[in-house]
Amino acid sequence: MIRIKLSELLGKNKMTRKALAELVGTRANTIGDLYKENVKRVDLELLNKICNALKCDLTDLLDYHPDKT
């Protein structure tokens, strides 16, 4: 399972979802879906913009946990 740690990063940076959406040039709903981990696909360009805006690495934003079978 891949987790999106956007909520943690926004809290750490004291930034709102709306402010991030404006910084990266996307809709607030798009950031909200990532924040709530309610996405099946992620645009790599958007991830790049988010990492640039939050000055973080991709590994700070995404976390991988193997599925338990």
MARBA-3410 file (N, C-alpha, C, O; in Angstrom, 1 decimal):
69
0.8,-1.2,0.0,0.0,0.0,0.0,0.9,1.2,0.0,1.9,1.3,0.7 ~ 0.5,2.2,-0.8,1.2,3.5,-0.8,0.4,4.5,-0.1,-0.8,4.8,-0.5 ~ 1.0,5.2,0.9,0.3,6.2,1.6,0.8,7.6,1.1,2.0,7.8,0.8 ~ -0.1,8.5,1.1,0.3,9.9,0.8,0.3,10.7,2.1,-0.7,10.8,2.7 ~ 1.4,11.3,2.4,1.6,11.9,3.7,1.5,13.5,3.6,2.1,14.2,4.3
0.6,13.9,2.7,0.4,15.3,2.4,-0.1,16.0,3.7,0.3,17.2,4.0 ~ -1.0,15.4,4.4,-1.6,16.0,5.6,-0.5,16.3,6.6,-0.5,17.4,7.2 ~ 0.5,15.4,6.8,1.6,15.6,7.7,2.5,16.7,7.2,2.9,17.6,8.0 ~ 2.8,16.8,5.9,3.6,17.8,5.4,3.0,19.2,5.5,3.7,20.2,5.8 ~ 1.7,19.3,5.2,1.0,20.6,5.3,1.0,21.1,6.7,1.2,22.2,7.0
0.8,20.2,7.7,0.8,20.5,9.1,2.2,21.0,9.5,2.3,22.0,10.2 ~ 3.2,20.3,9.1,4.6,20.6,9.4,5.0,22.0,8.9,5.7,22.8,9.5 ~ 4.5,22.3,7.6,4.8,23.6,7.0,3.7,24.7,7.3,3.8,25.8,6.8 ~ 2.7,24.3,8.1,1.7,25.3,8.5,1.1,25.9,7.3,1.0,27.1,7.2 ~ 0.6,25.1,6.4,0.1,25.5,5.1,-1.3,24.9,4.9,-1.5,23.7,5.3
-2.2,25.6,4.3,-3.5,25.1,4.0,-3.5,24.4,2.7,-2.6,24.6,1.8 ~ -4.5,23.5,2.4,-4.7,22.9,1.2,-4.9,23.9,0.1,-4.4,23.8,-1.1 ~ -5.7,24.9,0.4,-6.0,26.0,-0.6,-4.7,26.7,-1.0,-4.4,27.0,-2.2 ~ -3.8,27.0,0.0,-2.6,27.7,-0.3,-1.7,26.9,-1.2,-1.0,27.4,-2.1 ~ -1.6,25.6,-0.9,-0.8,24.7,-1.7,-1.3,24.6,-3.1,-0.5,24.7,-4.1
-2.6,24.5,-3.3,-3.2,24.5,-4.6,-2.9,25.7,-5.4,-2.6,25.6,-6.6 ~ -2.9,26.9,-4.8,-2.6,28.1,-5.5,-1.1,28.1,-5.8,-0.7,28.6,-6.9 ~ -0.2,27.6,-5.0,1.2,27.6,-5.2,1.6,26.7,-6.4,2.4,27.0,-7.2 ~ 0.9,25.5,-6.5,1.2,24.6,-7.6,0.4,24.7,-8.8,0.6,24.1,-9.8 ~ -0.6,25.6,-8.7,-1.4,25.8,-9.9,-2.4,24.7,-10.2,-2.6,24.4,-11.4
-3.1,24.2,-9.2,-4.1,23.2,-9.4,-5.3,23.5,-8.6,-5.3,24.4,-7.8 ~ -6.4,22.7,-8.8,-7.6,23.0,-8.1,-7.5,22.5,-6.6,-6.8,21.6,-6.3 ~ -8.2,23.2,-5.8,-8.2,22.9,-4.4,-8.7,21.4,-4.2,-8.3,20.7,-3.3 ~ -9.7,21.0,-5.0,-10.2,19.7,-4.9,-9.2,18.6,-5.2,-9.2,17.5,-4.6 ~ -8.3,18.9,-6.1,-7.2,17.9,-6.4,-6.3,17.7,-5.2,-6.0,16.6,-4.9
-5.9,18.8,-4.6,-5.1,18.7,-3.4,-5.9,18.1,-2.3,-5.3,17.3,-1.5 ~ -7.2,18.4,-2.1,-8.0,17.7,-1.1,-8.1,16.2,-1.3,-8.0,15.5,-0.3 ~ -8.2,15.8,-2.5,-8.2,14.3,-2.8,-6.9,13.7,-2.4,-6.9,12.6,-1.8 ~ -5.8,14.3,-2.7,-4.5,13.8,-2.2,-4.4,13.8,-0.7,-3.9,12.9,-0.1 ~ -4.8,14.9,-0.1,-4.8,15.1,1.3,-5.6,13.9,2.0,-5.1,13.4,3.1
-6.7,13.6,1.5,-7.6,12.5,2.1,-7.2,11.1,1.6,-7.8,10.1,1.9 ~ -6.1,11.0,0.7,-5.7,9.8,0.1,-6.8,9.1,-0.6,-7.0,7.9,-0.6 ~ -7.6,9.9,-1.4,-8.7,9.4,-2.1,-8.4,9.5,-3.6,-9.2,10.0,-4.4 ~ -7.3,9.0,-4.0,-6.9,8.9,-5.4,-6.4,7.6,-5.8,-5.9,6.8,-5.0 ~ -6.6,7.2,-7.1,-6.0,6.0,-7.6,-4.8,6.2,-8.5,-4.0,5.3,-8.6
-4.8,7.4,-9.1,-3.6,7.8,-9.9,-3.1,9.1,-9.5,-3.9,10.0,-9.0 ~ -1.8,9.3,-9.7,-1.2,10.6,-9.4,-0.4,11.1,-10.5,0.4,10.4,-11.1 ~ -0.5,12.4,-10.8,0.2,13.0,-11.9,1.6,13.3,-11.4,1.8,14.0,-10.4 ~ 2.6,12.8,-12.1,4.0,13.0,-11.7,4.4,14.5,-11.7,5.2,14.9,-10.9 ~ 3.9,15.2,-12.6,4.2,16.7,-12.7,3.6,17.4,-11.5,4.3,18.2,-10.9
2.5,17.0,-11.0,1.9,17.5,-9.8,2.7,17.2,-8.6,3.0,18.0,-7.7 ~ 3.2,15.9,-8.5,4.0,15.5,-7.4,5.3,16.4,-7.4,5.8,16.8,-6.3 ~ 5.9,16.6,-8.5,7.1,17.4,-8.6,6.8,18.8,-8.1,7.6,19.4,-7.4 ~ 5.7,19.4,-8.5,5.3,20.8,-8.1,5.1,20.8,-6.6,5.5,21.8,-5.9 ~ 4.5,19.8,-6.0,4.2,19.8,-4.6,5.5,19.7,-3.8,5.7,20.4,-2.8
6.4,18.8,-4.3,7.7,18.7,-3.6,8.5,20.0,-3.7,9.2,20.4,-2.7 ~ 8.4,20.7,-4.8,9.1,22.0,-5.0,8.5,23.0,-4.0,9.2,23.7,-3.3 ~ 7.2,23.0,-3.9,6.5,24.0,-3.1,6.8,23.8,-1.6,7.0,24.7,-0.8 ~ 6.8,22.5,-1.2,7.0,22.1,0.2,8.5,21.9,0.5,8.8,21.6,1.7 ~ 9.3,22.0,-0.5,10.8,21.8,-0.3,11.1,20.5,0.4,11.7,20.4,1.4
10.5,19.4,-0.2,10.6,18.1,0.3,11.0,17.1,-0.8,11.0,17.4,-1.9 ~ 11.3,15.9,-0.4,11.7,14.9,-1.3,10.4,14.0,-1.5,9.5,14.0,-0.7 ~ 10.4,13.3,-2.6,9.3,12.4,-2.9,9.0,11.4,-1.7,7.9,11.0,-1.5 ~ 10.1,10.9,-1.1,10.0,10.0,0.0,9.3,10.6,1.2,8.8,9.9,2.1 ~ 9.4,12.0,1.3,8.7,12.6,2.4,7.2,12.7,2.1,6.4,12.8,3.1
6.8,12.6,0.9,5.4,12.7,0.5,4.7,11.4,0.3,3.5,11.3,0.7 ~ 5.4,10.4,-0.1,4.8,9.1,-0.3,5.5,8.0,0.6,6.7,8.1,0.8 ~ 4.8,7.1,1.1,5.3,6.0,1.9,4.8,4.7,1.5,3.6,4.6,1.2 ~ 5.6,3.7,1.3,5.3,2.4,0.8,5.3,1.4,2.0,6.2,1.3,2.7 ~ 4.1,0.7,2.1,4.0,-0.4,3.0,3.6,-1.7,2.2,2.5,-1.6,1.6
4.3,-2.7,2.3,3.9,-3.9,1.5,2.5,-4.4,2.0,2.2,-4.4,3.2 ~ 1.7,-4.9,1.0,0.4,-5.5,1.4,0.6,-6.8,2.1,1.5,-7.5,1.9 ~ -0.3,-7.0,3.1,-0.3,-8.2,3.8,-1.2,-9.2,3.1,-2.4,-9.0,2.9 ~ -0.6,-10.3,2.7,-1.4,-11.3,2.0,-1.6,-12.6,2.8,-2.2,-13.5,2.4
END
